[in-house]
Amino acid sequence: VSKPLLQPLPPCIHDLLQQSCLLPALSSYLRNDSVLDMARHIPLYRSVLQLLRAIAQNSQLVSLLLPRPKQATLQLSAVCLLLKMKNVVDTYASRLKINKPKNQSQKKVVRVTSSSSKQQHDDTGTSGLESDEGLALLIPDIQETANLVQSATDRLVYDSETDSESGHGHDLELPSKKSLEERYLEVMKPLQFETYEMITEASDGNGFQFVVSYHFESNVRAGGDRSHPARVKRLAQETVTLSTSLPLSFSSSVFVRCDADRLDIMKVLITGPAETPYANGCFELDVYFPPDYPNSPMLINLETTGHHTIRFNPNLYNDGKVCLSVLNTWHGRPEEKWNAHTSSFLQVLVSIQSLILVPEPYFNEPGYERSRGTQAG
């Protein structure tokens, strides 16, 4: 049975859609790099993907998904954003399976199985189970839509280039040359989040040993079995966000390394922001996510203290303590405390960078803020 021919759309539809708020709205949803947030809005994202597929399959509208002429260099097109979203969910799926041990007796494989799903249901309740089931449907939907849209837009670009070579059609506008900062971002972005082997099997074959200095080694050993389903799932979601959203600029950047087999063991390097006492400095932190994470916050210790001899900020102690409300290491207001549902590791890193490494750290000392702008301050 032949398929019915679709009636062509009125020519004005393309221009109307291009001038409407539809594409900016779609782009705003596609910019989301939080798998956790996607899981909370499954119907919305499935509708967005359905609409994108409909546009891609219409020869009159598919060009809407490509960059517009003279579009701002840093403003990505819908097809680019969709491919980035596909990379996000691909990374999330791989993170759940990361932790494949080199020695089965020492490191257990973390797998998504029916038993682990049951445990996650016990830990997070019905909503957690429903979000898992929704993600199981959404991830392949994103992957298939991205492939379809990329194929349709690639074909359109090819046809346009062919027409141009034969003297027909219009040349696609070449992207402008990248600035120095754009090239810097392009080079440094892939280096911001990577894995590194911090733990290996002990030389005597009994247990494991750290190959780097790590403040929370005793916590890791006391934590026992690392395959806590709720923690593994949450860390898989958060590492995806870290891999795409860590602050990066000439002024100040954040770099994260996690162990090649364990997502709960990380190290962080923050470069001091410009126009602060910390400019051009590199500040190293050790991070450990305890077994009950995210019900309790991660543990963070500052390593750049001159062997515990220097304190250079009211919120950073010479013993490495990081004083921050969201870490529950400072008595802030209830809404500033760690919240298992809304707080994140990225939020903590941004808080350290923007609330602690500031131009006038003197006023971070409790009670001193009131003297700002006065003769005493």
C-alpha positions in Angstrom: 0.0 0.0 0.0 1.6 3.3 -1.1 1.8 6.1 1.5 -0.4 9.1 0.9 1.5 12.1 -0.5 1.8 15.0 1.9 0.5 18.3 0.7 3.3 20.9 0.5 3.1 23.6 3.2 2.4 27.2 2.3 5.8 29.0 1.6 5.1 31.4 4.4 5.2 28.7 7.1 9.0 28.5 6.9 9.5 32.2 7.5 6.8 32.3 10.2 8.5 29.5 12.1 11.9 31.1 11.7 10.7 34.4 13.1 8.7 32.8 15.9 9.8 31.7 19.4 9.6 28.0 18.6 13.2 27.5 17.6 14.6 29.4 20.6 12.3 27.4 22.9 13.4 24.1 21.4 17.1 25.2 21.7 16.6 26.1 25.3 15.4 22.6 26.1 18.2 21.0 24.0 20.8 22.9 25.9 20.0 20.9 29.0 22.9 18.7 30.0 21.4 17.4 33.2 20.2 13.8 32.8 18.6 14.2 36.3 16.5 17.1 35.0 15.5 15.2 31.8 14.4 12.3 33.9 12.0 14.7 35.7 10.4 15.9 32.5 10.2 12.8 30.3 6.9 13.8 28.5 8.2 17.2 27.6 11.4 15.9 26.1 9.7 13.2 24.1 7.4 15.9 22.7 10.4 18.0 21.8 12.0 15.1 20.0 8.8 14.3 18.1 8.6 17.8 16.9 12.3 17.8 15.8 11.7 14.6 13.8 8.7 16.1 12.1 10.8 19.2 11.1 13.7 17.0 9.9 11.4 14.9 7.7 9.9 17.9 5.9 12.1 19.2 3.1 10.6 22.6 3.4 11.4 23.0 7.1 14.6 21.0 7.7 16.8 24.1 7.0 15.4 25.6 10.2 17.6 23.1 12.1 20.8 24.5 10.5 22.7 27.6 11.6 21.1 30.8 10.3 23.1 33.1 8.2 25.1 35.5 10.3 24.1 33.6 13.4 26.2 34.5 16.5 29.3 32.3 16.5 28.6 31.0 20.0 24.9 30.4 19.4 24.6 26.8 18.4 22.0 25.5 15.9 19.3 23.0 16.8 21.2 20.1 15.1 24.4 20.9 17.0 22.5 21.1 20.4 20.8 17.8 19.7 24.1 16.1 18.9 25.5 17.5 22.2 22.5 16.1 24.0 23.1 12.7 22.4 26.6 12.8 23.6 25.3 13.6 27.1 23.0 10.6 27.3 25.7 8.4 25.6 28.1 9.4 28.3 25.5 8.8 31.1 24.9 5.3 29.8 28.6 4.6 29.7 29.2 6.0 33.2 26.7 3.5 34.6 28.9 0.8 33.2 32.3 2.4 34.0 33.9 0.7 37.1 34.7 -2.5 35.2 37.5 -3.9 37.4 40.9 -5.1 36.3 40.7 -7.7 39.0 37.3 -9.2 39.7 38.4 -10.1 43.2 39.2 -6.5 44.0 36.8 -4.3 42.1 33.2 -5.3 41.4 31.5 -4.6 38.1 28.7 -2.0 38.3 25.9 -3.1 36.1 22.3 -2.0 35.6 20.4 -5.2 36.5 17.0 -6.0 37.8 18.4 -6.5 41.3 20.1 -3.1 41.3 16.9 -1.6 40.0 15.0 -3.1 42.8 17.6 -1.7 45.3 17.3 1.7 43.7 13.5 1.4 44.1 14.0 0.7 47.7 16.3 3.6 48.2 14.6 6.3 46.1 11.0 5.2 46.0 8.5 4.9 43.2 9.5 8.2 41.6 13.1 7.0 41.2 11.9 3.8 39.6 9.6 5.7 37.2 12.4 8.1 36.2 14.6 5.0 35.5 11.9 3.6 33.2 11.4 6.9 31.5 15.1 7.3 30.9 15.2 3.8 29.4 12.7 5.1 26.8 14.1 8.6 26.4 17.7 7.7 25.8 17.1 5.7 22.6 14.6 8.3 21.5 17.3 11.0 21.7 19.8 8.8 19.9 17.5 7.9 17.1 16.3 11.5 16.7 19.8 12.9 16.6 20.8 10.4 13.9 17.7 11.2 11.9 18.2 15.0 12.1 21.9 14.8 11.4 21.2 12.6 8.3 18.6 15.1 7.0 20.7 18.2 7.6 23.9 16.6 6.1 21.9 15.7 3.0 20.6 19.3 2.8 24.2 20.7 3.1 25.5 18.3 0.5 22.7 19.2 -1.9 23.4 22.9 -1.4 27.2 22.4 -2.0 26.5 20.4 -5.1 24.2 23.1 -6.5 26.8 25.7 -5.7 29.5 23.8 -7.6 27.2 23.5 -10.6 26.4 27.2 -10.5 22.9 26.9 -9.0 21.5 27.7 -5.6 23.3 29.8 -2.9 26.6 29.3 -1.2 26.4 28.4 2.5 28.0 31.1 4.5 31.4 30.0 5.9 31.9 30.4 9.6 34.0 33.4 10.6 37.5 32.9 11.9 37.7 31.9 15.6 39.0 34.4 18.1 41.9 33.5 20.4 39.5 32.9 23.3 37.3 30.6 21.2 40.4 28.6 20.2 41.4 28.5 23.9 38.0 27.2 24.9 38.0 24.6 22.1 41.4 23.2 23.1 40.9 23.3 26.9 37.3 22.0 27.0 38.1 18.4 26.3 40.7 18.5 29.1 38.3 19.7 31.8 36.9 16.3 32.9 38.8 13.1 32.4 39.6 9.9 34.3 42.9 8.9 35.8 44.0 5.8 37.6 44.3 6.8 41.3 43.9 3.3 42.7 45.6 0.0 41.7 45.8 -3.4 43.1 48.2 -3.7 46.1 51.6 -5.1 45.3 51.0 -8.0 47.7 47.7 -8.8 46.0 45.8 -8.0 49.1 43.3 -5.1 48.6 44.2 -1.9 46.8 46.6 1.0 47.1 46.5 4.7 46.1 49.1 5.8 43.5 48.5 9.5 44.3 48.2 11.3 47.6 44.6 11.3 48.6 43.2 12.9 51.8 40.2 10.6 52.2 42.0 7.3 51.8 40.9 6.1 55.3 37.2 7.0 54.4 37.4 5.0 51.2 38.7 1.9 53.0 36.1 2.3 55.8 33.3 2.8 53.2 33.6 -0.8 52.1 31.6 -2.0 49.0 31.5 0.8 46.5 28.6 -0.4 44.4 25.8 1.6 46.2 23.1 1.8 43.5 21.8 5.2 44.5 25.2 6.7 44.6 26.4 5.1 41.4 23.3 6.4 39.5 23.6 9.9 40.9 27.3 10.1 40.2 26.8 8.9 36.6 24.3 11.7 36.1 26.5 14.3 37.7 29.7 13.4 35.9 27.8 13.9 32.6 27.0 17.5 33.7 30.6 18.0 34.8 31.9 16.9 31.4 30.0 19.6 29.7 29.4 22.4 32.2 32.5 23.1 34.3 33.4 26.8 34.3 36.0 27.6 31.7 37.5 31.0 30.8 40.7 33.0 30.6 39.9 34.3 34.0 39.3 31.1 35.9 38.7 27.5 35.1 37.8 24.3 36.9 39.3 20.9 36.1 38.2 17.5 37.5 39.7 14.1 37.5 37.9 11.0 38.7 39.4 7.5 39.3 39.3 5.4 36.1 37.2 2.7 38.0 35.5 4.7 40.8 33.4 7.7 40.3 33.3 8.4 44.1 37.0 9.4 44.1 37.9 12.7 42.5 40.5 15.5 42.5 39.7 19.1 41.5 42.0 21.9 40.3 40.6 25.5 40.3 42.6 28.4 38.8 42.2 31.6 40.7 39.9 34.2 39.1 41.5 37.4 37.6 41.4 40.5 39.7 41.5 38.6 43.0 44.4 37.8 45.3 44.1 34.3 43.9 44.8 35.2 40.2 47.2 32.8 38.4 47.1 30.4 41.4 46.2 26.7 41.2 44.2 25.3 44.0 43.9 21.5 44.4 41.1 19.8 46.3 40.4 16.1 47.1 36.8 15.0 46.9 35.1 11.8 48.2 31.5 10.9 47.8 30.4 8.9 50.9 28.2 5.7 50.6 25.0 7.6 51.5 25.5 10.3 48.8 23.4 12.2 47.8 21.6 12.1 51.1 24.7 13.7 52.6 27.1 16.0 50.7 30.5 15.1 49.4 33.6 15.5 51.5 36.1 18.1 50.2 39.6 19.0 51.5 41.9 21.7 50.2 45.4 20.4 49.5 47.0 23.7 48.6 47.9 24.8 52.2 51.7 24.8 52.3 51.7 21.5 54.2 48.9 22.8 56.5 50.8 26.0 57.4 48.9 28.7 55.4 45.4 30.0 55.7 44.6 32.5 53.0 40.8 32.8 53.2 38.3 32.9 56.0 36.5 29.9 54.4 39.6 27.8 53.7 41.5 26.5 56.8 45.1 25.5 56.9 44.0 22.0 57.8 42.2 21.8 54.5 38.6 22.3 55.8 36.4 24.1 53.3 33.8 26.2 55.1 30.6 26.3 53.0 26.9 26.1 53.8 26.1 23.8 51.0 28.7 21.3 52.4 27.0 21.6 55.8 30.3 22.8 57.2 28.9 26.2 58.0 25.6 27.1 59.8 23.8 28.9 56.9 20.1 29.3 56.3 18.1 26.1 55.7 17.8 26.9 52.0 21.6 27.2 51.8 22.2 23.7 53.2 22.8 20.6 51.1 19.6 19.2 49.5 19.8 15.7 48.1 17.3 16.6 45.4 18.4 20.0 44.3 22.1 20.4 45.3 24.9 19.1 43.1 28.7 18.8 42.9 28.8 21.4 40.1 27.0 23.9 42.4 29.6 23.3 45.1 32.5 23.9 42.7 30.9 27.1 41.4 30.3 28.2 45.0 34.0 27.7 45.8 35.1 29.6 42.7 32.7 32.5 42.9 31.9 32.9 46.7 35.2 32.0 48.2 37.9 33.0 45.7 36.7 36.6 45.6 38.4 40.0 45.2 38.0 40.9 48.9 38.0 37.7 51.0 38.4 39.8 54.1 34.7 40.4 54.1 33.9 36.7 54.0 34.8 36.6 57.7 31.5 36.5 59.7 30.6 40.0 60.9 33.1 41.8 58.7 30.7 42.3 55.8 29.0 45.1 57.8 32.2 47.1 57.6 32.4 47.1 53.8 32.5 50.7 52.5 33.3 52.1 55.9 36.5 53.6 57.2 37.1 50.5 59.3 36.6 48.2 56.2 
